[in-house]
Amino acid sequence: MSSMVQSATIPAELAQERRLVTEIPGPKSRELHARRGAAVARGVSSTLPIYVSRAAGGVVVDVDGNSLIDFGAGIAVVSVGNSAPRVAAAVQEQVAAFTHTCFMVAPYEGYVAVCEQLNRLTPGDHAKRSILLNSGAEAIENAVKIARAYTKRQAVVAFDHGYHGRTNLTMALTAKAMPYKSGFGPFAPEIYRLPMAYPFRWPTGSERCGEEAPAAIIGAIEKQVGAEQVAAVVIEPIQGEGGFVVPPSGFLARLAEFCRERGIVFIADEIQTGFCRTGDWFACEHEGVVPDLIATAKAIAGGLPLAAVTGRAEIMDSVHVGGLGGTFGGNPVACAASLGAIRTMEELDLTRRAVWIGETMLPRLRRLQERHPAIGDVRGRGAMVAVELVRPGTKEPDPEVTTALAAACHRRGLLTLTAGTFSNVLRFLPPLVIPEHLLNEGLGVLGEAFASVDQGR
């Protein structure tokens, strides 16, 4: 399967290798970074200040000629690889035809075709409708709007450690204050945050989380919020920015069942987990959960900005004509890219590829855990995996060692991301088309980074 994936998605002229020709970042990147400081608002951060010139398959190449192994995929966006051939060809054809009319003014087939694909691929065989938008935050905003219109209720339940975006409403739904919320209030009202089923940090232990968490959350909705006031429950099936928190088996299903019983719209935020990332098309499928509404973005269009809300026809159609939309939502170029990306995912069976990535990474990470007591937890599903770093012998978060490890990886030519409410999680999101040799080499570099940080203590 590796050779098929490589030949179908990676330009032959872009070598799939880790290659360091300067320090990281190199002189040309540093020069660009100085220009950036004079032109770009300082509130926009960068994980690694290398400036990219090319990327494909499992590598990112910077302006200095360094080729880094990519364990980030643009935060789970380029799952089919950068400039995947079907995506690039579809974009070029669409750009030559027309770039914009606004679907609300003069519609076009691409928008309809993407909605048809989403209605086909998302969980459940009920009648569905979709709308197309620009970003994950916009998708969550619209899902909440739709749920409120349908239920005629106001309250929305979200969860500790959740991340849903940076707009005013989605900041209210997002749990972490710095850097996402601090100084930006007041936030949208009628948002209620409840504990997340976080096995590693559940107060009475991971083995009791699956039993206690649903009861605690449902009890809080009933007693503290009032189920009859709740329009929607919004949850990531696996939390992303919050640290790749995987809830216990059965938790999502019990929560969805409760929502059905009480007339609450169950919204699955699959913005990071969607489109093959976890080894299913959508992470809800692993639990057999069929959400009422599902918000998607990131990997939907191979790197172009596009997002969607898909859901039960009667819920989606409850909004009055003109109540949904936006100037750029479902841009024709992004729609063309999405159709190319979806076709690539199906042709290359990237769900199976994600399972293989998880089966490769998780055992290697657990072996690292045996050698490095700073790794408190190894978790994830498919090609969405993480390690949580703690002070050895405790569960006290260790953000300092997490930062040091990420920096050690970067110096060695491995692009990694951090996450977590406590900034103590290394998360790994390789492109689903990453060649096998690069995946294994990247894990080896990670091991070297751990050894170097241990020696420096």
C-alpha positions as CSV (number, residue, x, y, z in Angstrom):
1,M,0.0,0.0,0.0
2,S,2.9,2.4,0.7
3,S,4.1,2.4,-2.9
4,M,0.6,2.9,-4.2
5,V,0.1,5.8,-2.0
6,Q,3.5,7.3,-2.9
7,S,3.0,7.0,-6.6
8,A,-0.5,8.5,-6.5
9,T,0.2,11.5,-4.3
10,I,3.9,12.6,-4.3
11,P,5.7,14.4,-7.1
12,A,8.7,12.4,-8.1
13,E,11.0,15.4,-8.0
14,L,10.3,16.1,-4.3
15,A,12.5,13.6,-2.5
16,Q,10.8,11.9,0.5
17,E,13.7,12.3,2.9
18,R,14.8,14.2,6.0
19,R,17.7,16.5,5.0
20,L,19.2,19.3,7.1
21,V,21.6,21.7,5.2
22,T,21.4,24.5,7.8
23,E,20.5,25.0,11.4
24,I,16.7,25.2,12.1
25,P,15.6,27.9,11.3
26,G,18.1,28.7,8.6
27,P,19.4,32.2,7.4
28,K,16.7,32.7,4.8
29,S,13.9,31.8,7.2
30,R,15.4,34.1,9.8
31,E,15.5,36.9,7.2
32,L,11.8,36.3,6.4
33,H,11.0,36.2,10.1
34,A,12.5,39.6,10.6
35,R,10.3,40.9,7.7
36,R,7.3,39.3,9.3
37,G,7.9,41.1,12.6
38,A,7.5,44.4,10.8
39,A,4.4,43.4,8.8
40,V,2.4,40.8,10.7
41,A,0.5,41.4,14.0
42,R,2.4,39.8,16.8
43,G,-0.8,38.0,18.1
44,V,-0.4,35.5,15.2
45,S,2.0,32.8,16.4
46,S,4.1,30.1,14.6
47,T,5.1,26.8,16.0
48,L,8.3,26.6,14.0
49,P,9.6,29.7,12.2
50,I,10.8,28.0,9.1
51,Y,9.4,29.4,5.9
52,V,8.0,26.8,3.5
53,S,8.8,26.7,-0.2
54,R,7.4,23.2,-1.1
55,A,5.7,20.3,0.6
56,A,4.3,16.9,-0.4
57,G,3.9,13.4,0.9
58,G,5.6,13.3,4.3
59,V,8.0,16.3,4.0
60,V,8.0,20.1,4.3
61,V,10.9,21.9,2.5
62,D,11.9,25.3,3.7
63,V,13.5,28.2,1.8
64,D,16.9,27.2,3.0
65,G,16.6,23.7,1.4
66,N,16.0,21.8,4.7
67,S,13.5,18.9,4.3
68,L,11.6,18.1,7.5
69,I,9.5,15.1,8.3
70,D,5.9,16.3,8.7
71,F,4.1,15.0,11.8
72,G,1.6,17.9,11.7
73,A,-0.1,17.9,8.3
74,G,-1.0,21.6,8.8
75,I,-3.0,20.5,12.0
76,A,-4.7,17.6,10.3
77,V,-5.6,19.5,7.1
78,V,-3.4,18.0,4.3
79,S,-4.4,14.4,5.1
80,V,-4.2,13.5,1.4
81,G,-0.8,15.3,1.2
82,N,0.2,18.8,0.1
83,S,-0.8,19.6,-3.6
84,A,-2.2,16.1,-4.0
85,P,-2.6,15.5,-7.8
86,R,-6.4,15.2,-7.9
87,V,-6.7,18.3,-5.7
88,A,-4.2,20.4,-7.7
89,A,-5.8,19.4,-11.0
90,A,-9.3,20.1,-9.9
91,V,-8.2,23.5,-8.5
92,Q,-6.4,24.5,-11.7
93,E,-9.4,23.5,-13.9
94,Q,-11.8,25.5,-11.6
95,V,-9.6,28.6,-11.4
96,A,-9.5,28.7,-15.2
97,A,-13.3,28.5,-15.4
98,F,-14.4,31.0,-12.6
99,T,-13.3,31.8,-9.1
100,H,-16.4,33.2,-7.4
101,T,-20.0,34.1,-7.9
102,C,-21.3,33.6,-4.4
103,F,-23.6,30.6,-4.1
104,M,-26.4,32.8,-2.7
105,V,-26.3,35.0,-5.8
106,A,-25.6,32.6,-8.7
107,P,-25.1,29.0,-7.6
108,Y,-22.9,26.3,-9.2
109,E,-22.7,22.6,-9.4
110,G,-19.6,22.2,-7.2
111,Y,-21.3,23.3,-4.0
112,V,-24.2,20.9,-4.7
113,A,-21.8,18.0,-5.4
114,V,-19.8,18.6,-2.2
115,C,-23.1,18.6,-0.2
116,E,-24.1,15.3,-1.9
117,Q,-20.8,13.7,-0.9
118,L,-21.1,14.9,2.7
119,N,-24.7,13.6,2.9
120,R,-23.4,10.3,1.6
121,L,-20.3,9.9,3.7
122,T,-21.4,11.1,7.1
123,P,-22.9,8.7,9.6
124,G,-26.5,7.6,9.4
125,D,-28.8,6.6,6.5
126,H,-31.5,9.3,7.3
127,A,-32.3,12.2,4.9
128,K,-29.6,14.9,5.3
129,R,-28.8,18.4,4.2
130,S,-25.5,20.3,4.2
131,I,-24.3,23.9,4.1
132,L,-20.8,25.0,3.2
133,L,-18.8,27.6,5.1
134,N,-15.2,28.8,5.4
135,S,-13.7,27.6,8.7
136,G,-14.3,25.2,11.6
137,A,-15.3,28.0,13.9
138,E,-17.9,29.1,11.4
139,A,-19.2,25.6,11.1
140,I,-19.7,25.4,14.9
141,E,-21.4,28.8,15.0
142,N,-23.9,27.7,12.3
143,A,-24.5,24.3,14.0
144,V,-25.5,26.1,17.2
145,K,-27.7,28.6,15.2
146,I,-29.5,25.7,13.5
147,A,-29.9,23.8,16.8
148,R,-31.4,26.9,18.5
149,A,-33.7,27.5,15.5
150,Y,-34.9,23.9,15.6
151,T,-35.4,23.4,19.3
152,K,-36.5,27.0,20.2
153,R,-34.1,26.7,23.2
154,Q,-31.0,28.7,24.1
155,A,-28.6,26.7,26.3
156,V,-25.6,25.0,24.9
157,V,-23.5,22.4,26.7
158,A,-19.7,22.1,26.0
159,F,-16.9,20.3,27.9
160,D,-13.7,20.8,29.8
161,H,-10.6,20.7,27.5
162,G,-12.7,21.3,24.4
163,Y,-11.7,23.5,21.6
164,H,-14.2,24.9,19.0
165,G,-12.7,28.0,17.6
166,R,-11.7,31.7,18.0
167,T,-14.9,33.6,17.2
168,N,-16.9,35.0,20.1
169,L,-19.4,32.1,20.4
170,T,-16.7,29.5,19.8
171,M,-14.4,31.1,22.3
172,A,-17.2,30.7,24.8
173,L,-17.4,27.0,23.9
174,T,-13.6,26.6,24.1
175,A,-12.2,25.7,27.5
176,K,-8.6,27.0,27.5
177,A,-8.1,30.6,28.4
178,M,-4.5,31.3,27.2
179,P,-4.0,32.0,24.4
180,Y,-7.5,31.6,23.0
181,K,-9.7,33.6,25.3
182,S,-7.7,35.8,27.6
183,G,-8.6,39.5,27.3
184,F,-11.3,38.9,24.6
185,G,-14.5,38.8,26.7
186,P,-17.4,39.2,27.3
187,F,-18.4,36.0,25.6
188,A,-21.7,34.7,24.2
189,P,-24.1,33.7,27.0
190,E,-26.0,30.5,27.7
191,I,-22.9,28.3,27.4
192,Y,-22.5,25.7,30.1
193,R,-19.2,23.7,30.6
194,L,-19.2,20.3,32.1
195,P,-16.4,17.8,33.0
196,M,-15.0,15.7,30.1
197,A,-14.6,11.9,30.3
198,Y,-10.8,12.2,30.5
199,P,-9.6,8.7,31.6
200,F,-6.0,9.7,32.5
201,R,-7.2,12.6,34.7
202,W,-10.5,11.2,36.0
203,P,-10.6,11.9,39.8
204,T,-11.4,8.3,40.8
205,G,-9.2,6.6,38.2
206,S,-9.4,5.7,34.5
207,E,-11.1,2.4,35.2
208,R,-14.1,4.2,36.7
209,C,-14.3,7.0,34.2
210,G,-16.6,5.1,31.7
211,E,-19.2,4.5,34.4
212,E,-19.0,7.7,36.4
213,A,-18.6,10.3,33.6
214,P,-21.9,9.8,31.8
215,A,-23.9,9.8,35.1
216,A,-22.1,13.0,36.3
217,I,-22.6,14.9,33.1
218,I,-26.2,13.9,32.6
219,G,-27.0,14.7,36.2
220,A,-25.4,18.1,35.8
221,I,-27.5,18.8,32.7
222,E,-30.7,17.8,34.4
223,K,-30.1,19.6,37.7
224,Q,-27.8,22.6,37.0
225,V,-28.8,23.6,33.4
226,G,-32.2,22.0,32.9
227,A,-32.5,19.6,30.0
228,E,-35.6,21.3,28.7
229,Q,-33.5,24.5,28.2
230,V,-30.7,22.8,26.3
231,A,-30.6,23.3,22.5
232,A,-27.4,21.4,21.9
233,V,-24.6,19.4,23.3
234,V,-21.4,20.1,21.4
235,I,-18.5,17.6,21.7
236,E,-15.4,16.5,19.9
237,P,-15.5,12.6,19.7
238,I,-11.8,12.8,20.4
239,Q,-10.7,16.2,21.7
240,G,-8.0,17.9,19.6
241,E,-6.4,21.0,21.0
242,G,-7.4,19.8,24.5
243,G,-4.8,17.0,24.2
244,F,-6.2,14.2,22.1
245,V,-8.4,13.0,24.9
246,V,-10.1,9.8,24.0
247,P,-13.3,9.2,26.1
248,P,-14.0,5.6,27.3
249,S,-15.9,3.3,25.1
250,G,-19.7,3.8,25.4
251,F,-19.4,7.4,26.7
252,L,-20.4,9.1,23.4
253,A,-23.2,6.6,22.8
254,R,-24.8,7.2,26.2
255,L,-24.5,11.0,25.8
256,A,-26.2,10.8,22.3
257,E,-28.9,8.5,23.7
258,F,-29.7,11.0,26.5
259,C,-29.9,13.9,23.9
260,R,-32.4,11.9,21.9
261,E,-34.5,11.2,25.0
262,R,-34.6,14.9,25.9
263,G,-34.9,16.5,22.5
264,I,-31.4,17.9,22.6
265,V,-29.5,18.3,19.3
266,F,-26.2,16.2,19.5
267,I,-23.5,18.1,17.6
268,A,-20.3,16.2,16.8
269,D,-17.3,18.5,16.2
270,E,-15.4,16.4,13.7
271,I,-13.3,19.2,12.4
272,Q,-10.0,17.6,13.4
273,T,-11.1,13.9,13.6
274,G,-13.0,13.8,10.3
275,F,-12.1,12.5,6.9
276,C,-10.3,9.2,7.7
277,R,-8.0,10.6,10.4
278,T,-9.0,8.2,13.1
279,G,-9.3,5.1,10.9
280,D,-13.0,5.7,10.1
281,W,-14.4,8.4,7.9
282,F,-15.6,10.1,11.1
283,A,-14.6,9.3,14.7
284,C,-18.3,8.9,15.7
285,E,-18.5,5.7,13.6
286,H,-16.0,3.9,15.9
287,E,-18.7,4.1,18.6
288,G,-21.6,3.6,16.3
289,V,-22.9,7.1,17.1
290,V,-25.0,9.0,14.6
291,P,-25.0,12.7,15.4
292,D,-27.9,15.0,14.6
293,L,-25.4,17.6,13.2
294,I,-21.8,17.1,12.3
295,A,-19.3,20.0,11.8
296,T,-16.4,19.4,9.5
297,A,-13.5,21.4,8.1
298,K,-9.7,20.9,8.0
299,A,-9.1,17.8,5.8
300,I,-12.3,18.4,3.8
301,A,-10.5,20.2,0.9
302,G,-6.9,19.2,0.8
303,G,-5.6,22.5,2.2
304,L,-8.1,25.0,0.8
305,P,-10.5,26.8,3.2
306,L,-13.8,25.0,3.4
307,A,-16.1,23.8,6.2
308,A,-19.5,22.3,6.5
309,V,-22.5,21.4,8.7
310,T,-24.3,18.3,7.7
311,G,-27.3,16.9,9.6
312,R,-30.8,15.6,9.7
313,A,-33.0,17.1,7.0
314,E,-35.7,18.2,9.4
315,I,-33.2,20.0,11.7
316,M,-31.2,21.6,8.8
317,D,-34.4,22.8,7.1
318,S,-35.8,24.4,10.2
319,V,-34.0,27.7,9.5
320,H,-35.9,30.3,7.4
321,V,-34.7,31.0,3.9
322,G,-31.8,33.5,4.0
323,G,-30.9,32.6,7.6
324,L,-27.8,30.7,6.5
325,G,-25.0,31.6,4.2
326,G,-22.0,33.9,3.6
327,T,-20.2,35.6,0.8
328,F,-17.3,33.0,0.5
329,G,-18.9,29.9,1.9
330,G,-18.5,27.0,-0.5
331,N,-16.2,28.9,-2.8
332,P,-16.1,27.1,-6.1
333,V,-12.3,26.6,-6.0
334,A,-12.5,25.1,-2.5
335,C,-15.4,22.9,-3.6
336,A,-13.3,21.5,-6.5
337,A,-10.5,20.8,-4.1
338,S,-12.9,19.0,-1.8
339,L,-14.1,16.7,-4.5
340,G,-10.6,15.9,-5.5
341,A,-9.6,15.2,-1.9
342,I,-12.6,13.0,-1.2
343,R,-11.9,11.0,-4.4
344,T,-8.3,10.6,-3.3
345,M,-9.3,9.3,0.2
346,E,-11.6,6.7,-1.4
347,E,-9.2,5.6,-4.1
348,L,-6.3,5.2,-1.7
349,D,-8.5,3.8,1.2
350,L,-7.0,6.3,3.6
351,T,-9.2,5.0,6.5
352,R,-7.2,1.8,6.3
353,R,-4.0,3.8,5.9
354,A,-4.8,5.7,9.1
355,V,-5.3,2.4,11.0
356,W,-1.9,1.2,9.8
357,I,-0.3,4.5,11.0
358,G,-1.8,4.0,14.4
359,E,-0.7,0.4,14.6
360,T,2.8,1.5,13.8
361,M,3.0,4.5,16.1
362,L,1.2,3.5,19.2
363,P,3.4,0.4,20.1
364,R,6.6,2.5,19.4
365,L,5.3,5.3,21.7
366,R,4.4,2.8,24.4
367,R,8.0,1.4,24.2
368,L,9.2,5.0,24.6
369,Q,7.0,5.3,27.7
370,E,8.7,2.3,29.3
371,R,12.1,4.1,29.0
372,H,11.0,7.6,29.8
373,P,8.9,8.1,33.0
374,A,8.0,11.7,31.8
375,I,5.4,10.0,29.5
376,G,2.4,9.7,31.7
377,D,0.0,8.6,29.0
378,V,0.0,7.3,25.4
379,R,-3.3,7.6,23.6
380,G,-5.1,8.1,20.3
381,R,-6.8,6.4,17.5
382,G,-5.7,5.9,13.9
383,A,-3.3,8.6,12.8
384,M,-4.3,10.9,15.7
385,V,-2.0,10.0,18.6
386,A,-0.3,11.8,21.4
387,V,1.8,11.5,24.5
388,E,1.1,13.4,27.7
389,L,4.1,14.6,29.6
390,V,4.2,14.7,33.4
391,R,6.7,15.0,36.2
392,P,7.9,11.5,36.8
393,G,6.0,9.6,39.4
394,T,3.1,12.0,39.4
395,K,0.3,13.3,37.1
396,E,1.5,16.8,37.4
397,P,1.7,18.4,33.9
398,D,5.2,19.2,32.7
399,P,4.8,21.9,30.0
400,E,8.5,22.8,30.2
401,V,9.7,19.3,29.1
402,T,7.0,19.3,26.4
403,T,8.4,22.5,25.0
404,A,11.9,21.2,25.2
405,L,11.0,18.0,23.4
406,A,9.2,19.8,20.6
407,A,12.3,22.0,20.1
408,A,14.6,19.0,20.1
409,C,12.4,17.4,17.4
410,H,12.5,20.6,15.3
411,R,16.2,20.9,15.5
412,R,16.5,17.4,14.2
413,G,14.1,17.9,11.3
414,L,10.9,16.6,12.7
415,L,7.8,18.9,12.7
416,T,5.7,18.2,15.7
417,L,2.9,20.0,17.5
418,T,2.0,20.5,21.1
419,A,-1.5,20.6,22.7
420,G,-3.4,20.2,25.9
421,T,-5.1,22.4,28.4
422,F,-1.9,22.3,30.4
423,S,0.4,22.6,27.4
424,N,1.9,19.2,28.2
425,V,0.9,17.0,25.2
426,L,2.9,16.2,22.1
427,R,0.4,15.4,19.3
428,F,1.1,13.6,16.1
429,L,-0.9,14.1,12.9
430,P,1.2,12.8,10.0
431,P,-0.3,13.1,6.5
432,L,-2.1,9.8,5.8
433,V,0.0,9.4,2.7
434,I,3.3,9.6,4.6
435,P,5.7,6.9,3.2
436,E,6.5,4.1,5.6
437,H,10.2,4.8,5.8
438,L,9.6,8.4,6.9
439,L,7.1,7.5,9.5
440,N,9.6,5.1,11.1
441,E,12.4,7.6,10.7
442,G,10.3,10.2,12.4
443,L,9.6,7.9,15.4
444,G,13.4,7.3,15.6
445,V,14.0,11.1,15.7
446,L,11.4,11.4,18.4
447,G,13.3,8.8,20.5
448,E,16.5,10.8,20.0
449,A,14.8,13.9,21.2
450,F,13.6,12.2,24.4
451,A,17.1,10.9,25.0
452,S,18.7,14.4,24.5
453,V,16.2,16.0,26.8
454,D,16.7,13.4,29.5
455,Q,20.5,14.0,29.3
456,G,20.0,17.7,29.7
457,R,18.0,17.4,32.9
